[in-house]
Amino acid sequence: MTDRPIIFSGPMVRALLAGTKTQTRRMLRPQPQWLEGGSGFSAGWDWGPLSCWSNDADFAEAATPHVRYLAGDRLWVRESWAPNLGTTRGNEYRADHGQSAGVYAWDLASGDQAIRVDRWHPSIHMPRWASRLTLTVSAVRVQRLQEISEEDARAEGVPPQWLADELGEDERGGKTLTAVTGFRDLWTSLHGASAWDANPWIVALTFTVEHRNIDGEAAHG
């Protein structure tokens, strides 16, 4: 079991807090490279010599045990935040007695708190002791981005979006509401206009969410 930090945007933090997000997808690095002639692809990683696979399923099966995430790993969530004026490094977060390490940008943006802060700290600089969400990985899959199912897209915690129906008009004006479309729009917003069409290899993580610091006890009551 390994503890790792993981960054989420404001809307995804909100989905974690609401219990609607139990999956996340991260780019596989390095991406496998197509062999000359298009007969397959290869990847040279530190878990073995340069290897070749002729299809997606074989590569996914071979790669899954060697990605950086494993079932049982704990991930502490990094988000935009500011220190609580009454909190110092000597008075760190303890979820079991309800003391808050800081205030969190997404809470303020959604009107949950009314407090002034002097300077926001970007998520990349959130220390472990200030994190308020802990994720425990239960499943790891290597797959193509566009393999995401409707069920998995809902587990990503994104709002569904309308998708034009190429088969003709229906009672909703020729559109279908899908979570996959919502996830596609999220991925594009994070990685660029052509990121979805590129259909890269990703690591899909399924996890459980605890509303506590990774080093604190579970909150009661």
C-alpha positions in Angstrom: 0.0 0.0 0.0 1.3 3.4 -1.0 0.1 6.9 -0.1 0.1 9.4 -2.9 -1.2 13.0 -3.5 -3.8 13.5 -6.3 -5.1 16.8 -7.6 -8.7 17.6 -8.4 -10.4 20.7 -9.8 -13.1 22.5 -7.9 -16.1 20.8 -9.5 -14.6 17.4 -9.0 -13.9 18.1 -5.3 -17.5 19.1 -5.0 -18.5 15.8 -6.6 -16.3 13.9 -4.2 -17.9 15.7 -1.2 -21.3 15.0 -2.6 -20.6 11.3 -3.1 -21.2 11.3 -6.8 -17.6 10.7 -7.9 -16.0 7.3 -7.3 -13.8 7.1 -10.4 -11.0 9.1 -12.0 -9.0 8.7 -15.2 -5.4 9.8 -15.5 -3.1 9.7 -18.6 -0.9 6.7 -18.9 2.7 7.8 -19.1 4.5 7.0 -21.3 2.0 6.3 -24.0 2.8 3.2 -26.1 4.1 3.9 -29.6 2.8 2.4 -32.8 5.3 0.3 -34.6 6.3 1.1 -38.2 3.6 -0.3 -40.6 0.9 -0.2 -37.9 1.2 -3.9 -37.0 1.1 -3.2 -33.2 2.6 -0.9 -30.6 5.4 -1.0 -28.1 6.3 0.6 -24.8 9.7 0.6 -23.0 9.1 1.0 -19.3 11.2 0.2 -16.3 9.3 -3.0 -15.6 10.8 -4.9 -18.6 12.5 -4.7 -22.0 10.9 -3.2 -25.0 7.9 -5.3 -25.7 5.3 -5.6 -28.5 1.6 -6.2 -28.4 -0.6 -6.7 -31.4 -3.9 -5.6 -29.9 -5.4 -3.4 -27.2 -6.6 -6.2 -24.9 -3.1 -7.8 -24.6 -1.4 -4.5 -23.9 -4.0 -3.5 -21.2 -3.6 -6.9 -19.4 0.2 -6.6 -19.5 0.4 -3.0 -18.4 -2.2 -2.9 -15.6 0.0 -4.6 -12.9 2.9 -2.1 -13.6 1.2 1.3 -13.4 2.0 3.5 -10.5 -1.4 2.9 -8.8 -2.5 -0.4 -7.2 -5.6 -1.6 -5.4 -5.2 -0.6 -1.7 -3.3 2.6 -2.3 -4.5 5.7 -0.5 -4.7 9.0 -2.2 -4.9 12.3 -0.4 -6.7 15.0 -2.3 -5.0 18.3 -3.2 -7.3 21.3 -3.9 -7.0 25.1 -3.8 -7.0 26.3 -0.2 -5.8 28.9 2.3 -4.6 28.3 5.8 -7.0 28.7 8.7 -5.8 31.8 10.6 -5.8 29.7 13.8 -3.9 26.8 12.4 -0.1 26.3 12.3 2.1 23.4 11.5 2.2 22.7 15.2 -1.6 22.5 15.4 -2.3 20.2 12.5 -5.5 18.8 11.2 -7.3 16.1 13.3 -10.5 15.0 11.8 -11.5 13.1 15.0 -11.9 16.4 16.9 -13.2 18.5 14.1 -10.5 21.1 13.8 -10.1 22.5 10.3 -6.7 23.0 8.8 -7.9 25.7 6.4 -10.6 27.0 4.1 -11.2 25.6 0.7 -11.7 27.6 -2.5 -14.6 25.5 -3.8 -16.5 25.8 -0.6 -16.3 29.6 -0.8 -17.2 29.6 -4.5 -20.4 27.6 -3.8 -21.4 29.9 -0.9 -20.8 27.3 1.9 -18.6 29.7 3.9 -18.3 33.5 4.3 -14.7 34.2 5.2 -12.0 36.5 3.7 -8.6 35.0 2.9 -5.4 37.0 2.1 -4.0 34.5 -0.5 -5.1 31.3 -2.1 -2.6 28.5 -2.3 -2.8 26.4 -5.6 -3.6 22.8 -5.2 -0.1 21.6 -6.2 1.2 23.3 -3.0 -1.4 21.8 -0.6 0.6 19.9 2.1 -0.6 16.5 3.3 -1.7 17.8 6.7 -4.2 20.2 5.1 -6.0 17.6 2.9 -9.6 16.9 4.0 -10.4 14.0 1.6 -8.9 10.5 1.5 -9.5 8.0 -1.4 -8.8 4.3 -1.1 -8.2 2.6 -4.5 -10.3 -0.5 -5.0 -9.7 -1.2 -8.7 -7.2 -0.2 -11.4 -7.7 -0.6 -15.2 -5.6 0.3 -18.2 -7.8 1.1 -21.2 -8.4 3.5 -24.1 -10.1 6.8 -23.1 -13.1 6.2 -25.3 -13.8 2.8 -23.8 -15.5 4.5 -20.9 -19.1 3.2 -20.4 -22.1 5.2 -19.5 -22.0 3.7 -16.0 -18.3 4.6 -15.6 -19.0 8.1 -16.9 -21.6 8.6 -14.2 -19.1 7.5 -11.6 -16.8 10.2 -12.8 -19.2 12.7 -11.2 -19.8 14.9 -14.2 -23.2 16.3 -15.2 -24.7 14.6 -18.3 -24.7 16.6 -21.6 -26.9 16.6 -24.6 -25.6 14.6 -27.6 -27.0 15.2 -31.1 -28.9 12.2 -32.4 -27.6 11.3 -35.9 -30.5 8.9 -36.4 -33.1 11.6 -36.5 -35.3 13.9 -34.4 -37.1 12.7 -31.3 -39.3 14.3 -28.7 -36.2 16.1 -27.3 -35.3 17.7 -30.6 -33.0 15.0 -31.8 -30.7 14.9 -28.8 -29.8 12.3 -26.1 -28.7 13.0 -22.6 -25.5 11.0 -21.8 -22.9 11.1 -19.1 -20.2 10.0 -21.6 -20.8 13.3 -23.4 -20.3 15.2 -20.1 -17.1 13.3 -19.4 -15.9 14.0 -23.0 -16.4 17.7 -22.4 -14.6 17.6 -19.1 -11.6 15.8 -20.6 -11.5 18.3 -23.5 -11.5 21.2 -21.0 -8.6 19.7 -19.1 -6.4 18.4 -22.0 -7.3 20.4 -25.1 -9.6 20.4 -28.1 -8.2 17.3 -29.8 -7.6 15.3 -26.6 -10.8 13.2 -26.8 -10.3 12.3 -30.5 -6.7 11.2 -29.8 -8.2 8.4 -27.7 -5.1 8.0 -25.5 -4.3 5.2 -23.1 -5.4 6.0 -19.6 -5.4 4.5 -16.1 -9.0 4.3 -14.6 -9.1 4.3 -10.8 -12.1 3.2 -8.8 -12.1 4.3 -5.1 -14.0 4.9 -1.9 -14.1 8.3 -0.4 -13.6 9.3 3.2 -14.2 12.9 4.4 -11.0 13.0 6.6 -7.4 13.7 6.5 -5.3 10.7 5.6 -3.5 10.8 9.0 -6.6 11.6 11.1 -9.2 9.3 12.5 -12.6 9.1 10.9 -14.9 11.9 12.0 -17.8 10.9 14.3 -21.4 12.1 14.4 
